[in-house]
Amino acid sequence: RASSRTNEQIELLEALLDQQKRQNVLLRRLCEANEPEKAEEPTAVQTQDEDDDIIRLVAER
């Protein structure tokens, strides 16, 4: 009973995380489309930003 609630909460948190990742991608695209043209930034900065978006979930035991 408690474990099924926990599993449901984990599923909801994972779904929320996926939605937030999609929103971040859309917001990033929107910001890039609205900013003035400038020189291309190095890709290392872009990969660091993507790594910052990753959140790891650890189930409680």
PQR file with spaces between the fields and no chain letter, atoms N, CA, C, O and H, PARSE charges and radii, in Angstrom:
ATOM       1  N    ARG     1       0.832   -1.194    0.000 -0.4000 1.5000
ATOM       2  CA   ARG     1       0.000    0.000    0.000 -0.0000 2.0000
ATOM       3  C    ARG     1       0.874    1.255    0.000  0.5500 1.7000
ATOM       4  O    ARG     1       0.729    2.124   -0.860 -0.5500 1.4000
ATOM       5  N    ALA     2       1.769    1.338    0.961 -0.4000 1.5000
ATOM       6  CA   ALA     2       2.667    2.492    1.003 -0.0000 2.0000
ATOM       7  C    ALA     2       3.626    2.466   -0.179  0.5500 1.7000
ATOM       8  O    ALA     2       3.962    3.509   -0.741 -0.5500 1.4000
ATOM       9  H    ALA     2       1.886    0.632    1.660  0.4000 1.0000
ATOM      10  N    SER     3       4.067    1.261   -0.553 -0.4000 1.5000
ATOM      11  CA   SER     3       5.004    1.175   -1.681 -0.0000 2.0000
ATOM      12  C    SER     3       4.322    1.535   -2.994  0.5500 1.7000
ATOM      13  O    SER     3       4.958    2.096   -3.887 -0.5500 1.4000
ATOM      14  H    SER     3       3.795    0.414   -0.097  0.4000 1.0000
ATOM      15  N    SER     4       3.027    1.219   -3.124 -0.4000 1.5000
ATOM      16  CA   SER     4       2.325    1.595   -4.356 -0.0000 2.0000
ATOM      17  C    SER     4       2.160    3.112   -4.433  0.5500 1.7000
ATOM      18  O    SER     4       2.245    3.689   -5.517 -0.5500 1.4000
ATOM      19  H    SER     4       2.510    0.764   -2.399  0.4000 1.0000
ATOM      20  N    ARG     5       1.923    3.762   -3.290 -0.4000 1.5000
ATOM      21  CA   ARG     5       1.866    5.234   -3.267 -0.0000 2.0000
ATOM      22  C    ARG     5       3.222    5.827   -3.627  0.5500 1.7000
ATOM      23  O    ARG     5       3.315    6.794   -4.383 -0.5500 1.4000
ATOM      24  H    ARG     5       1.854    3.293   -2.409  0.4000 1.0000
ATOM      25  N    THR     6       4.260    5.233   -3.074 -0.4000 1.5000
ATOM      26  CA   THR     6       5.615    5.711   -3.362 -0.0000 2.0000
ATOM      27  C    THR     6       5.918    5.563   -4.845  0.5500 1.7000
ATOM      28  O    THR     6       6.459    6.478   -5.466 -0.5500 1.4000
ATOM      29  H    THR     6       4.184    4.448   -2.459  0.4000 1.0000
ATOM      30  N    ASN     7       5.572    4.415   -5.411 -0.4000 1.5000
ATOM      31  CA   ASN     7       5.802    4.204   -6.847 -0.0000 2.0000
ATOM      32  C    ASN     7       5.010    5.202   -7.682  0.5500 1.7000
ATOM      33  O    ASN     7       5.509    5.706   -8.688 -0.5500 1.4000
ATOM      34  H    ASN     7       5.132    3.672   -4.907  0.4000 1.0000
ATOM      35  N    GLU     8       3.787    5.485   -7.273 -0.4000 1.5000
ATOM      36  CA   GLU     8       2.970    6.465   -7.992 -0.0000 2.0000
ATOM      37  C    GLU     8       3.601    7.853   -7.909  0.5500 1.7000
ATOM      38  O    GLU     8       3.634    8.585   -8.898 -0.5500 1.4000
ATOM      39  H    GLU     8       3.381    5.075   -6.456  0.4000 1.0000
ATOM      40  N    GLN     9       4.095    8.207   -6.736 -0.4000 1.5000
ATOM      41  CA   GLN     9       4.750    9.507   -6.575 -0.0000 2.0000
ATOM      42  C    GLN     9       6.011    9.597   -7.429  0.5500 1.7000
ATOM      43  O    GLN     9       6.288   10.640   -8.022 -0.5500 1.4000
ATOM      44  H    GLN     9       4.067    7.613   -5.933  0.4000 1.0000
ATOM      45  N    ILE    10       6.766    8.519   -7.492 -0.4000 1.5000
ATOM      46  CA   ILE    10       7.976    8.496   -8.322 -0.0000 2.0000
ATOM      47  C    ILE    10       7.607    8.690   -9.787  0.5500 1.7000
ATOM      48  O    ILE    10       8.263    9.452  -10.497 -0.5500 1.4000
ATOM      49  H    ILE    10       6.541    7.672   -7.010  0.4000 1.0000
ATOM      50  N    GLU    11       6.558    8.003  -10.243 -0.4000 1.5000
ATOM      51  CA   GLU    11       6.115    8.153  -11.631 -0.0000 2.0000
ATOM      52  C    GLU    11       5.692    9.591  -11.912  0.5500 1.7000
ATOM      53  O    GLU    11       6.009   10.139  -12.967 -0.5500 1.4000
ATOM      54  H    GLU    11       6.025    7.384   -9.665  0.4000 1.0000
ATOM      55  N    LEU    12       4.976   10.201  -10.968 -0.4000 1.5000
ATOM      56  CA   LEU    12       4.546   11.586  -11.150 -0.0000 2.0000
ATOM      57  C    LEU    12       5.734   12.539  -11.184  0.5500 1.7000
ATOM      58  O    LEU    12       5.767   13.468  -11.991 -0.5500 1.4000
ATOM      59  H    LEU    12       4.719    9.755  -10.111  0.4000 1.0000
ATOM      60  N    LEU    13       6.705   12.309  -10.313 -0.4000 1.5000
ATOM      61  CA   LEU    13       7.907   13.151  -10.306 -0.0000 2.0000
ATOM      62  C    LEU    13       8.700   13.003  -11.600  0.5500 1.7000
ATOM      63  O    LEU    13       9.223   13.984  -12.129 -0.5500 1.4000
ATOM      64  H    LEU    13       6.679   11.554   -9.658  0.4000 1.0000
ATOM      65  N    GLU    14       8.786   11.779  -12.104 -0.4000 1.5000
ATOM      66  CA   GLU    14       9.499   11.564  -13.367 -0.0000 2.0000
ATOM      67  C    GLU    14       8.771   12.247  -14.521  0.5500 1.7000
ATOM      68  O    GLU    14       9.408   12.824  -15.402 -0.5500 1.4000
ATOM      69  H    GLU    14       8.360   10.983  -11.674  0.4000 1.0000
ATOM      70  N    ALA    15       7.437   12.182  -14.518 -0.4000 1.5000
ATOM      71  CA   ALA    15       6.661   12.860  -15.558 -0.0000 2.0000
ATOM      72  C    ALA    15       6.851   14.371  -15.467  0.5500 1.7000
ATOM      73  O    ALA    15       6.985   15.050  -16.485 -0.5500 1.4000
ATOM      74  H    ALA    15       6.920   11.712  -13.802  0.4000 1.0000
ATOM      75  N    LEU    16       6.860   14.890  -14.245 -0.4000 1.5000
ATOM      76  CA   LEU    16       7.085   16.323  -14.044 -0.0000 2.0000
ATOM      77  C    LEU    16       8.470   16.728  -14.540  0.5500 1.7000
ATOM      78  O    LEU    16       8.627   17.768  -15.179 -0.5500 1.4000
ATOM      79  H    LEU    16       6.751   14.339  -13.418  0.4000 1.0000
ATOM      80  N    LEU    17       9.458   15.915  -14.247 -0.4000 1.5000
ATOM      81  CA   LEU    17      10.820   16.189  -14.704 -0.0000 2.0000
ATOM      82  C    LEU    17      10.883   16.227  -16.228  0.5500 1.7000
ATOM      83  O    LEU    17      11.518   17.113  -16.800 -0.5500 1.4000
ATOM      84  H    LEU    17       9.331   15.070  -13.728  0.4000 1.0000
ATOM      85  N    ASP    18      10.229   15.271  -16.890 -0.4000 1.5000
ATOM      86  CA   ASP    18      10.212   15.261  -18.354 -0.0000 2.0000
ATOM      87  C    ASP    18       9.555   16.526  -18.905  0.5500 1.7000
ATOM      88  O    ASP    18      10.043   17.112  -19.871 -0.5500 1.4000
ATOM      89  H    ASP    18       9.713   14.551  -16.426  0.4000 1.0000
ATOM      90  N    GLN    19       8.457   16.942  -18.293 -0.4000 1.5000
ATOM      91  CA   GLN    19       7.779   18.162  -18.739 -0.0000 2.0000
ATOM      92  C    GLN    19       8.662   19.384  -18.541  0.5500 1.7000
ATOM      93  O    GLN    19       8.703   20.265  -19.400 -0.5500 1.4000
ATOM      94  H    GLN    19       8.061   16.465  -17.508  0.4000 1.0000
ATOM      95  N    GLN    20       9.363   19.446  -17.427 -0.4000 1.5000
ATOM      96  CA   GLN    20      10.245   20.585  -17.173 -0.0000 2.0000
ATOM      97  C    GLN    20      11.401   20.619  -18.166  0.5500 1.7000
ATOM      98  O    GLN    20      11.809   21.693  -18.607 -0.5500 1.4000
ATOM      99  H    GLN    20       9.330   18.730  -16.730  0.4000 1.0000
ATOM     100  N    LYS    21      11.925   19.460  -18.519 -0.4000 1.5000
ATOM     101  CA   LYS    21      12.996   19.414  -19.522 -0.0000 2.0000
ATOM     102  C    LYS    21      12.486   19.932  -20.863  0.5500 1.7000
ATOM     103  O    LYS    21      13.177   20.690  -21.544 -0.5500 1.4000
ATOM     104  H    LYS    21      11.594   18.587  -18.161  0.4000 1.0000
ATOM     105  N    ARG    22      11.265   19.517  -21.245 -0.4000 1.5000
ATOM     106  CA   ARG    22      10.685   20.002  -22.507 -0.0000 2.0000
ATOM     107  C    ARG    22      10.479   21.512  -22.465  0.5500 1.7000
ATOM     108  O    ARG    22      10.752   22.210  -23.442 -0.5500 1.4000
ATOM     109  H    ARG    22      10.703   18.901  -20.692  0.4000 1.0000
ATOM     110  N    GLN    23       9.998   22.010  -21.330 -0.4000 1.5000
ATOM     111  CA   GLN    23       9.803   23.454  -21.190 -0.0000 2.0000
ATOM     112  C    GLN    23      11.124   24.201  -21.293  0.5500 1.7000
ATOM     113  O    GLN    23      11.192   25.258  -21.920 -0.5500 1.4000
ATOM     114  H    GLN    23       9.776   21.443  -20.537  0.4000 1.0000
ATOM     115  N    ASN    24      12.172   23.659  -20.683 -0.4000 1.5000
ATOM     116  CA   ASN    24      13.491   24.297  -20.768 -0.0000 2.0000
ATOM     117  C    ASN    24      13.966   24.379  -22.210  0.5500 1.7000
ATOM     118  O    ASN    24      14.516   25.397  -22.631 -0.5500 1.4000
ATOM     119  H    ASN    24      12.116   22.800  -20.174  0.4000 1.0000
ATOM     120  N    VAL    25      13.754   23.306  -22.969 -0.4000 1.5000
ATOM     121  CA   VAL    25      14.160   23.304  -24.378 -0.0000 2.0000
ATOM     122  C    VAL    25      13.380   24.365  -25.145  0.5500 1.7000
ATOM     123  O    VAL    25      13.956   25.122  -25.925 -0.5500 1.4000
ATOM     124  H    VAL    25      13.307   22.479  -22.628  0.4000 1.0000
ATOM     125  N    LEU    26      12.068   24.419  -24.922 -0.4000 1.5000
ATOM     126  CA   LEU    26      11.239   25.399  -25.626 -0.0000 2.0000
ATOM     127  C    LEU    26      11.608   26.823  -25.236  0.5500 1.7000
ATOM     128  O    LEU    26      11.674   27.704  -26.094 -0.5500 1.4000
ATOM     129  H    LEU    26      11.600   23.803  -24.287  0.4000 1.0000
ATOM     130  N    LEU    27      11.847   27.055  -23.954 -0.4000 1.5000
ATOM     131  CA   LEU    27      12.242   28.396  -23.508 -0.0000 2.0000
ATOM     132  C    LEU    27      13.593   28.795  -24.085  0.5500 1.7000
ATOM     133  O    LEU    27      13.795   29.947  -24.469 -0.5500 1.4000
ATOM     134  H    LEU    27      11.793   26.340  -23.258  0.4000 1.0000
ATOM     135  N    ARG    28      14.506   27.850  -24.143 -0.4000 1.5000
ATOM     136  CA   ARG    28      15.829   28.143  -24.713 -0.0000 2.0000
ATOM     137  C    ARG    28      15.693   28.519  -26.188  0.5500 1.7000
ATOM     138  O    ARG    28      16.330   29.464  -26.655 -0.5500 1.4000
ATOM     139  H    ARG    28      14.342   26.914  -23.831  0.4000 1.0000
ATOM     140  N    ARG    29      14.853   27.768  -26.924 -0.4000 1.5000
ATOM     141  CA   ARG    29      14.635   28.084  -28.341 -0.0000 2.0000
ATOM     142  C    ARG    29      13.999   29.460  -28.496  0.5500 1.7000
ATOM     143  O    ARG    29      14.379   30.232  -29.376 -0.5500 1.4000
ATOM     144  H    ARG    29      14.336   27.000  -26.545  0.4000 1.0000
ATOM     145  N    LEU    30      13.039   29.758  -27.645 -0.4000 1.5000
ATOM     146  CA   LEU    30      12.364   31.054  -27.706 -0.0000 2.0000
ATOM     147  C    LEU    30      13.336   32.187  -27.424  0.5500 1.7000
ATOM     148  O    LEU    30      13.331   33.205  -28.116 -0.5500 1.4000
ATOM     149  H    LEU    30      12.730   29.131  -26.930  0.4000 1.0000
ATOM     150  N    CYS    31      14.164   32.010  -26.414 -0.4000 1.5000
ATOM     151  CA   CYS    31      15.155   33.044  -26.079 -0.0000 2.0000
ATOM     152  C    CYS    31      16.160   33.227  -27.210  0.5500 1.7000
ATOM     153  O    CYS    31      16.530   34.353  -27.542 -0.5500 1.4000
ATOM     154  H    CYS    31      14.168   31.183  -25.852  0.4000 1.0000
ATOM     155  N    GLU    32      16.598   32.126  -27.795 -0.4000 1.5000
ATOM     156  CA   GLU    32      17.555   32.220  -28.899 -0.0000 2.0000
ATOM     157  C    GLU    32      16.925   32.909  -30.101  0.5500 1.7000
ATOM     158  O    GLU    32      17.599   33.658  -30.808 -0.5500 1.4000
ATOM     159  H    GLU    32      16.298   31.212  -27.525  0.4000 1.0000
ATOM     160  N    ALA    33      15.642   32.665  -30.340 -0.4000 1.5000
ATOM     161  CA   ALA    33      14.965   33.287  -31.476 -0.0000 2.0000
ATOM     162  C    ALA    33      14.778   34.783  -31.251  0.5500 1.7000
ATOM     163  O    ALA    33      14.750   35.551  -32.213 -0.5500 1.4000
ATOM     164  H    ALA    33      15.094   32.057  -29.766  0.4000 1.0000
ATOM     165  N    ASN    34      14.650   35.205  -30.004 -0.4000 1.5000
ATOM     166  CA   ASN    34      14.396   36.616  -29.701 -0.0000 2.0000
ATOM     167  C    ASN    34      15.652   37.433  -29.453  0.5500 1.7000
ATOM     168  O    ASN    34      15.583   38.661  -29.417 -0.5500 1.4000
ATOM     169  H    ASN    34      14.673   34.582  -29.223  0.4000 1.0000
ATOM     170  N    GLU    35      16.791   36.789  -29.280 -0.4000 1.5000
ATOM     171  CA   GLU    35      18.006   37.559  -29.009 -0.0000 2.0000
ATOM     172  C    GLU    35      18.612   38.048  -30.325  0.5500 1.7000
ATOM     173  O    GLU    35      18.462   37.401  -31.361 -0.5500 1.4000
ATOM     174  H    GLU    35      16.847   35.791  -29.309  0.4000 1.0000
ATOM     175  N    PRO    36      19.289   39.180  -30.281 -0.5600 1.5000
ATOM     176  CA   PRO    36      19.905   39.701  -31.505  0.2800 2.0000
ATOM     177  C    PRO    36      21.014   38.772  -31.991  0.5500 1.7000
ATOM     178  O    PRO    36      21.601   38.017  -31.215 -0.5500 1.4000
ATOM     179  N    GLU    37      21.285   38.844  -33.286 -0.4000 1.5000
ATOM     180  CA   GLU    37      22.335   38.008  -33.874 -0.0000 2.0000
ATOM     181  C    GLU    37      23.687   38.341  -33.266  0.5500 1.7000
ATOM     182  O    GLU    37      24.037   39.511  -33.109 -0.5500 1.4000
ATOM     183  H    GLU    37      20.808   39.457  -33.916  0.4000 1.0000
ATOM     184  N    LYS    38      24.442   37.308  -32.926 -0.4000 1.5000
ATOM     185  CA   LYS    38      25.799   37.502  -32.437 -0.0000 2.0000
ATOM     186  C    LYS    38      26.630   36.292  -32.821  0.5500 1.7000
ATOM     187  O    LYS    38      26.103   35.312  -33.348 -0.5500 1.4000
ATOM     188  H    LYS    38      24.158   36.358  -33.053  0.4000 1.0000
ATOM     189  N    ALA    39      27.901   36.356  -32.564 -0.4000 1.5000
ATOM     190  CA   ALA    39      28.801   35.267  -32.944 -0.0000 2.0000
ATOM     191  C    ALA    39      28.404   33.984  -32.227  0.5500 1.7000
ATOM     192  O    ALA    39      27.892   34.010  -31.107 -0.5500 1.4000
ATOM     193  H    ALA    39      28.330   37.152  -32.136  0.4000 1.0000
ATOM     194  N    GLU    40      28.646   32.880  -32.884 -0.4000 1.5000
ATOM     195  CA   GLU    40      28.326   31.570  -32.306 -0.0000 2.0000
ATOM     196  C    GLU    40      29.190   31.310  -31.081  0.5500 1.7000
ATOM     197  O    GLU    40      30.408   31.482  -31.127 -0.5500 1.4000
ATOM     198  H    GLU    40      29.061   32.859  -33.793  0.4000 1.0000
ATOM     199  N    GLU    41      28.556   30.894  -29.982 -0.4000 1.5000
ATOM     200  CA   GLU    41      29.293   30.606  -28.754 -0.0000 2.0000
ATOM     201  C    GLU    41      29.884   29.202  -28.837  0.5500 1.7000
ATOM     202  O    GLU    41      29.389   28.365  -29.591 -0.5500 1.4000
ATOM     203  H    GLU    41      27.566   30.755  -29.945  0.4000 1.0000
ATOM     204  N    PRO    42      30.917   28.946  -28.083 -0.5600 1.5000
ATOM     205  CA   PRO    42      31.516   27.601  -28.096  0.2800 2.0000
ATOM     206  C    PRO    42      30.517   26.541  -27.641  0.5500 1.7000
ATOM     207  O    PRO    42      29.635   26.813  -26.826 -0.5500 1.4000
ATOM     208  N    THR    43      30.666   25.341  -28.172 -0.4000 1.5000
ATOM     209  CA   THR    43      29.735   24.269  -27.826 -0.0000 2.0000
ATOM     210  C    THR    43      29.938   23.775  -26.404  0.5500 1.7000
ATOM     211  O    THR    43      29.027   23.170  -25.840 -0.5500 1.4000
ATOM     212  H    THR    43      31.382   25.121  -28.834  0.4000 1.0000
ATOM     213  N    ALA    44      31.088   24.009  -25.810 -0.4000 1.5000
ATOM     214  CA   ALA    44      31.332   23.572  -24.431 -0.0000 2.0000
ATOM     215  C    ALA    44      30.367   24.264  -23.480  0.5500 1.7000
ATOM     216  O    ALA    44      29.915   23.662  -22.506 -0.5500 1.4000
ATOM     217  H    ALA    44      31.828   24.500  -26.269  0.4000 1.0000
ATOM     218  N    VAL    45      30.051   25.515  -23.752 -0.4000 1.5000
ATOM     219  CA   VAL    45      29.105   26.245  -22.905 -0.0000 2.0000
ATOM     220  C    VAL    45      27.720   25.641  -23.049  0.5500 1.7000
ATOM     221  O    VAL    45      26.996   25.517  -22.061 -0.5500 1.4000
ATOM     222  H    VAL    45      30.418   26.005  -24.543  0.4000 1.0000
ATOM     223  N    GLN    46      27.342   25.266  -24.254 -0.4000 1.5000
ATOM     224  CA   GLN    46      26.027   24.683  -24.473 -0.0000 2.0000
ATOM     225  C    GLN    46      25.900   23.337  -23.771  0.5500 1.7000
ATOM     226  O    GLN    46      24.860   23.059  -23.174 -0.5500 1.4000
ATOM     227  H    GLN    46      27.931   25.367  -25.056  0.4000 1.0000
ATOM     228  N    THR    47      26.924   22.499  -23.824 -0.4000 1.5000
ATOM     229  CA   THR    47      26.834   21.201  -23.157 -0.0000 2.0000
ATOM     230  C    THR    47      26.802   21.362  -21.647  0.5500 1.7000
ATOM     231  O    THR    47      26.168   20.565  -20.957 -0.5500 1.4000
ATOM     232  H    THR    47      27.768   22.725  -24.309  0.4000 1.0000
ATOM     233  N    GLN    48      27.470   22.374  -21.124 -0.4000 1.5000
ATOM     234  CA   GLN    48      27.429   22.613  -19.681 -0.0000 2.0000
ATOM     235  C    GLN    48      26.012   23.001  -19.270  0.5500 1.7000
ATOM     236  O    GLN    48      25.532   22.545  -18.232 -0.5500 1.4000
ATOM     237  H    GLN    48      27.985   23.022  -21.684  0.4000 1.0000
ATOM     238  N    ASP    49      25.331   23.834  -20.060 -0.4000 1.5000
ATOM     239  CA   ASP    49      23.959   24.222  -19.759 -0.0000 2.0000
ATOM     240  C    ASP    49      23.045   23.004  -19.772  0.5500 1.7000
ATOM     241  O    ASP    49      22.169   22.872  -18.918 -0.5500 1.4000
ATOM     242  H    ASP    49      25.720   24.205  -20.904  0.4000 1.0000
ATOM     243  N    GLU    50      23.249   22.117  -20.739 -0.4000 1.5000
ATOM     244  CA   GLU    50      22.424   20.922  -20.812 -0.0000 2.0000
ATOM     245  C    GLU    50      22.661   20.028  -19.601  0.5500 1.7000
ATOM     246  O    GLU    50      21.719   19.432  -19.079 -0.5500 1.4000
ATOM     247  H    GLU    50      23.961   22.224  -21.433  0.4000 1.0000
ATOM     248  N    ASP    51      23.909   19.930  -19.149 -0.4000 1.5000
ATOM     249  CA   ASP    51      24.211   19.120  -17.972 -0.0000 2.0000
ATOM     250  C    ASP    51      23.565   19.697  -16.721  0.5500 1.7000
ATOM     251  O    ASP    51      23.177   18.949  -15.823 -0.5500 1.4000
ATOM     252  H    ASP    51      24.674   20.415  -19.573  0.4000 1.0000
ATOM     253  N    ASP    52      23.444   21.023  -16.652 -0.4000 1.5000
ATOM     254  CA   ASP    52      22.824   21.657  -15.493 -0.0000 2.0000
ATOM     255  C    ASP    52      21.339   21.321  -15.399  0.5500 1.7000
ATOM     256  O    ASP    52      20.772   21.358  -14.307 -0.5500 1.4000
ATOM     257  H    ASP    52      23.759   21.631  -17.382  0.4000 1.0000
ATOM     258  N    ASP    53      20.693   20.992  -16.532 -0.4000 1.5000
ATOM     259  CA   ASP    53      19.273   20.684  -16.540 -0.0000 2.0000
ATOM     260  C    ASP    53      18.978   19.285  -16.013  0.5500 1.7000
ATOM     261  O    ASP    53      17.835   18.974  -15.678 -0.5500 1.4000
ATOM     262  H    ASP    53      21.154   20.962  -17.419  0.4000 1.0000
ATOM     263  N    ILE    54      19.999   18.447  -15.939 -0.4000 1.5000
ATOM     264  CA   ILE    54      19.787   17.058  -15.538 -0.0000 2.0000
ATOM     265  C    ILE    54      19.708   16.966  -14.019  0.5500 1.7000
ATOM     266  O    ILE    54      20.599   17.419  -13.299 -0.5500 1.4000
ATOM     267  H    ILE    54      20.928   18.700  -16.211  0.4000 1.0000
ATOM     268  N    ILE    55      18.625   16.372  -13.558 -0.4000 1.5000
ATOM     269  CA   ILE    55      18.444   16.147  -12.125 -0.0000 2.0000
ATOM     270  C    ILE    55      18.256   14.651  -11.939  0.5500 1.7000
ATOM     271  O    ILE    55      17.438   14.029  -12.616 -0.5500 1.4000
ATOM     272  H    ILE    55      17.902   16.005  -14.142  0.4000 1.0000
ATOM     273  N    ARG    56      19.000   14.095  -11.041 -0.4000 1.5000
ATOM     274  CA   ARG    56      18.898   12.659  -10.808 -0.0000 2.0000
ATOM     275  C    ARG    56      17.967   12.399   -9.621  0.5500 1.7000
ATOM     276  O    ARG    56      18.100   13.008   -8.560 -0.5500 1.4000
ATOM     277  H    ARG    56      19.664   14.601  -10.491  0.4000 1.0000
ATOM     278  N    LEU    57      17.027   11.484   -9.828 -0.4000 1.5000
ATOM     279  CA   LEU    57      16.101   11.110   -8.768 -0.0000 2.0000
ATOM     280  C    LEU    57      16.582    9.815   -8.128  0.5500 1.7000
ATOM     281  O    LEU    57      16.916    8.854   -8.821 -0.5500 1.4000
ATOM     282  H    LEU    57      16.919   10.989  -10.690  0.4000 1.0000
ATOM     283  N    VAL    58      16.614    9.799   -6.814 -0.4000 1.5000
ATOM     284  CA   VAL    58      16.995    8.600   -6.076 -0.0000 2.0000
ATOM     285  C    VAL    58      15.809    8.206   -5.207  0.5500 1.7000
ATOM     286  O    VAL    58      15.334    8.993   -4.388 -0.5500 1.4000
ATOM     287  H    VAL    58      16.343   10.579   -6.251  0.4000 1.0000
ATOM     288  N    ALA    59      15.344    6.994   -5.394 -0.4000 1.5000
ATOM     289  CA   ALA    59      14.188    6.523   -4.629 -0.0000 2.0000
ATOM     290  C    ALA    59      14.570    6.343   -3.166  0.5500 1.7000
ATOM     291  O    ALA    59      15.659    5.867   -2.843 -0.5500 1.4000
ATOM     292  H    ALA    59      15.730    6.355   -6.059  0.4000 1.0000
ATOM     293  N    GLU    60      13.652    6.734   -2.294 -0.4000 1.5000
ATOM     294  CA   GLU    60      13.854    6.532   -0.857 -0.0000 2.0000
ATOM     295  C    GLU    60      13.697    5.051   -0.546  0.5500 1.7000
ATOM     296  O    GLU    60      12.861    4.367   -1.136 -0.5500 1.4000
ATOM     297  H    GLU    60      12.768    7.121   -2.556  0.4000 1.0000
ATOM     298  N    ARG    61      14.494    4.574    0.368 -0.4000 1.5000
ATOM     299  CA   ARG    61      14.400    3.153    0.744 -0.0000 2.0000
ATOM     300  C    ARG    61      13.973    3.020    2.170  0.5500 1.7000
ATOM     301  O    ARG    61      13.837    1.904    2.671 -0.5500 1.4000
ATOM     302  H    ARG    61      15.173    5.130    0.847  0.4000 1.0000
